[in-house]
Amino acid sequence: MENRFQELKDVFPGMKSNISLRDNSTFKIGGMADYFYETGDSEELKSVIKFCKDKGIDFSVIGGGSNILFSDNGYRGLVIVYKNSFGKFDPVFQDDDKVYLKIDASVLLSEAVIKISNAGYSGFEWAVGIPGTIGGAINGNAGAFGGSISDNIIEVSTYSVGEGEKVFSKEECDFRYRSTIFKKTQKHVILSGVFSFVKEDNSSVLARVKANIQKRAEKQPKHFSAGSIFKNYEGRCNRKLYKKYPELEKFSENELVPAGYLIDRCNLKGMRIGDAQIDQKNGNFIVNVGNAKADNVVKLIHIIKKEVNDRFGILLDEEIKYIGEFK
Ligand SMILES: Cc1cc2nc3c(=O)[nH]c(=O)nc-3n(C[C@H](O)[C@H](O)[C@H](O)COP(=O)(O)OP(=O)(O)OC[C@H]3O[C@@H](n4cnc5c(N)ncnc54)[C@H](O)[C@@H]3O)c2cc1C
C-alpha cells in the first residue's frame, strides 16, 4: 500500500492517505479511505481517473457526500472528491426570455441556487437547502417541491476512460424519478451541465427561494443524515390495502407513495440502534444522533424494508449509495 501511495503522490502531490470518510459525508459515518484526493479542476479529475485505470486502482468519485453511506471499514482504493467553491458558470447563449449557462459539476448546488436566483433567473428555486454538488444532483436527478434537476437540463458533459469526453442530450440522460443513466451504469463521471433558466424579476425568484427555505425548515431533521434513505414507491398498492388505509388514495393521482408515509404506518419512527435513529418527524430519514456506525444504519434499513414489505407488499429501494464493503 505504501508503494501504491507513493506512486500516486509522485504524480499528484496533493494525494493523501488514510483519510476519514466520516469527515467527508453529511451522515458523519464511515471508516478510512486508503487514498484520498480533492480537486475542483476537470482536467486534473480526468488525469487522476485515467491514472487509476492504467494502474488498476479502484476509485470512486463523489461530490458533497450527502447521499452516501460509507462502510465502517472505509474504502480500499481512492476516493476522489470533485467539488469547488469557485466552480465555473459560463454563459452559453441568451435571448429576451431565457439564459443558457454551462455549470461545472464541481459547483455546490447551494451556491448555484443563490447566484442564479440573485441574477433574476428562475429554475433552481426548488433546490435551496439541498447539500452537495451539481454533479451529484445530476447523477441522482435530485429534486424537491415538484422540481428536479432534469427540468432545466439541455445536455450533460461526461468523461470515462473507455469513451473519453462524451456529451449526453437530455433524452440520453434518461432522467426518471431519482434515476439517470449515470446512476444506473456508473460508467461516466459528470463534468458539467448546460441549463436553461427563465429571466424574471429577481425579487419574485428570491421570494420563492425564501418560501422553500421555510418549508424545508419545517420538515427536515436537524441531525446529521444522508437525506432520504429510500425512494418513494412508484406505482399503485394492492387494491385491498386501499380499504385498510383509505388515505393511500391521495397518493394514487401521481402514483408515488411516500416512503415516509409507509414507514410511519409501520410505527417505526423513533426506532434506534446504537446512535442511528429513524427520525421522529420524517420516517424516511435515518439520523446520526451521536456516533452512529454504518452497521447500525444498515440494520435499521433491513428492519424498515422487512416491515414495509410485510405490511404493504412493497419492497422499498434505497436512494442512498453504499460505498465500501458491506456484509
Ligand atoms: C439534509 C439533506 C437534505 C436533502 N434533501 C434532498 C432533497 O430534497 N432532494 C434530493 O433529491 N436529495 C436530497 N438530499 C440528498 C443529496 O443532497 C442529493 O442527492 C445530492 O444531489 C447529492 O449530491 P452530492 O454531491 O452530495 O453527491 P454524493 O453524495 O457525493 O454522491 C452521490 C452519488 O453521486 C455520484 N456522484 C457525485 N458526483 C458525481 C460526478 N461528478 N459524476 C458522477 N457521479 C457523481 C457519487 O458517486 C454517488 O454515487 C438531501 C441530503 C441531506 C443530507
The ligand as an SDF file (V2000), in Angstrom:
LIG
                    3D

 53 58  0  0  0  0  0  0  0  0999 V2000
  -30.2600   17.3040    4.8590 C   0  0  0  0  0  0  0  0  0  0  0  0
  -30.3640   16.7260    3.4790 C   0  0  0  0  0  0  0  0  0  0  0  0
  -31.4410   17.0580    2.6650 C   0  0  0  0  0  0  0  0  0  0  0  0
  -31.5480   16.5140    1.3940 C   0  0  0  0  0  0  0  0  0  0  0  0
  -32.6230   16.8460    0.6220 N   0  0  0  0  0  0  0  0  0  0  0  0
  -32.7260   16.3430   -0.6140 C   0  0  0  0  0  0  0  0  0  0  0  0
  -33.8450   16.6790   -1.4470 C   0  0  0  0  0  0  0  0  0  0  0  0
  -34.7320   17.4400   -1.0800 O   0  0  0  0  0  0  0  0  0  0  0  0
  -33.9040   16.1430   -2.6880 N   0  0  0  0  0  0  0  0  0  0  0  0
  -32.9380   15.3020   -3.1640 C   0  0  0  0  0  0  0  0  0  0  0  0
  -33.0390   14.8480   -4.3090 O   0  0  0  0  0  0  0  0  0  0  0  0
  -31.8790   14.9550   -2.3980 N   0  0  0  0  0  0  0  0  0  0  0  0
  -31.7480   15.4520   -1.1510 C   0  0  0  0  0  0  0  0  0  0  0  0
  -30.6800   15.1030   -0.3660 N   0  0  0  0  0  0  0  0  0  0  0  0
  -29.7000   14.1220   -0.8510 C   0  0  0  0  0  0  0  0  0  0  0  0
  -28.4610   14.7360   -1.5420 C   0  0  0  0  0  0  0  0  0  0  0  0
  -28.1670   16.0120   -1.0210 O   0  0  0  0  0  0  0  0  0  0  0  0
  -28.6560   14.8460   -3.0440 C   0  0  0  0  0  0  0  0  0  0  0  0
  -28.9000   13.5780   -3.5680 O   0  0  0  0  0  0  0  0  0  0  0  0
  -27.4400   15.4830   -3.7250 C   0  0  0  0  0  0  0  0  0  0  0  0
  -27.7920   15.8200   -5.0380 O   0  0  0  0  0  0  0  0  0  0  0  0
  -26.2160   14.5760   -3.7390 C   0  0  0  0  0  0  0  0  0  0  0  0
  -25.1160   15.3540   -4.2370 O   0  0  0  0  0  0  0  0  0  0  0  0
  -23.6320   15.1060   -3.7040 P   0  0  0  0  0  0  0  0  0  0  0  0
  -22.7260   15.9590   -4.4970 O   0  0  0  0  0  0  0  0  0  0  0  0
  -23.5490   15.2300   -2.2370 O   0  0  0  0  0  0  0  0  0  0  0  0
  -23.4490   13.5860   -4.1320 O   0  0  0  0  0  0  0  0  0  0  0  0
  -22.6440   12.4880   -3.2960 P   0  0  0  0  0  0  0  0  0  0  0  0
  -23.4170   12.1400   -2.0900 O   0  0  0  0  0  0  0  0  0  0  0  0
  -21.2330   12.8850   -3.1250 O   0  0  0  0  0  0  0  0  0  0  0  0
  -22.7200   11.2670   -4.3210 O   0  0  0  0  0  0  0  0  0  0  0  0
  -23.9580   10.6470   -4.5760 C   0  0  0  0  0  0  0  0  0  0  0  0
  -23.7720    9.7580   -5.8160 C   0  0  0  0  0  0  0  0  0  0  0  0
  -23.4770   10.5980   -6.9250 O   0  0  0  0  0  0  0  0  0  0  0  0
  -22.2400   10.2050   -7.5260 C   0  0  0  0  0  0  0  0  0  0  0  0
  -21.5700   11.4290   -7.9960 N   0  0  0  0  0  0  0  0  0  0  0  0
  -21.2680   12.5550   -7.2940 C   0  0  0  0  0  0  0  0  0  0  0  0
  -20.6450   13.4450   -8.0940 N   0  0  0  0  0  0  0  0  0  0  0  0
  -20.5460   12.8720   -9.3220 C   0  0  0  0  0  0  0  0  0  0  0  0
  -19.9980   13.2810  -10.5870 C   0  0  0  0  0  0  0  0  0  0  0  0
  -19.4160   14.4710  -10.7740 N   0  0  0  0  0  0  0  0  0  0  0  0
  -20.0830   12.4060  -11.6210 N   0  0  0  0  0  0  0  0  0  0  0  0
  -20.6670   11.1940  -11.4870 C   0  0  0  0  0  0  0  0  0  0  0  0
  -21.2060   10.7500  -10.3220 N   0  0  0  0  0  0  0  0  0  0  0  0
  -21.1360   11.5860   -9.2610 C   0  0  0  0  0  0  0  0  0  0  0  0
  -21.4480    9.5040   -6.4240 C   0  0  0  0  0  0  0  0  0  0  0  0
  -20.5250    8.5880   -6.9610 O   0  0  0  0  0  0  0  0  0  0  0  0
  -22.5770    8.8050   -5.6670 C   0  0  0  0  0  0  0  0  0  0  0  0
  -22.9210    7.5970   -6.3190 O   0  0  0  0  0  0  0  0  0  0  0  0
  -30.5460   15.6330    0.9200 C   0  0  0  0  0  0  0  0  0  0  0  0
  -29.4510   15.3150    1.7450 C   0  0  0  0  0  0  0  0  0  0  0  0
  -29.3600   15.8470    3.0080 C   0  0  0  0  0  0  0  0  0  0  0  0
  -28.1900   15.4860    3.8740 C   0  0  0  0  0  0  0  0  0  0  0  0
  1  2  1  0
  2  3  1  0
  2 52  2  0
  3  4  2  0
  4  5  1  0
  4 50  1  0
  5  6  2  0
  6  7  1  0
  6 13  1  0
  7  8  2  0
  7  9  1  0
  9 10  1  0
 10 11  2  0
 10 12  1  0
 12 13  2  0
 13 14  1  0
 14 15  1  0
 14 50  1  0
 15 16  1  0
 16 17  1  0
 16 18  1  0
 18 19  1  0
 18 20  1  0
 20 21  1  0
 20 22  1  0
 22 23  1  0
 23 24  1  0
 24 25  2  0
 24 26  1  0
 24 27  1  0
 27 28  1  0
 28 29  2  0
 28 30  1  0
 28 31  1  0
 31 32  1  0
 32 33  1  0
 33 34  1  0
 33 48  1  0
 34 35  1  0
 35 36  1  0
 35 46  1  0
 36 37  1  0
 36 45  1  0
 37 38  2  0
 38 39  1  0
 39 40  1  0
 39 45  2  0
 40 41  1  0
 40 42  2  0
 42 43  1  0
 43 44  2  0
 44 45  1  0
 46 47  1  0
 46 48  1  0
 48 49  1  0
 50 51  2  0
 51 52  1  0
 52 53  1  0
M  END
$$$$
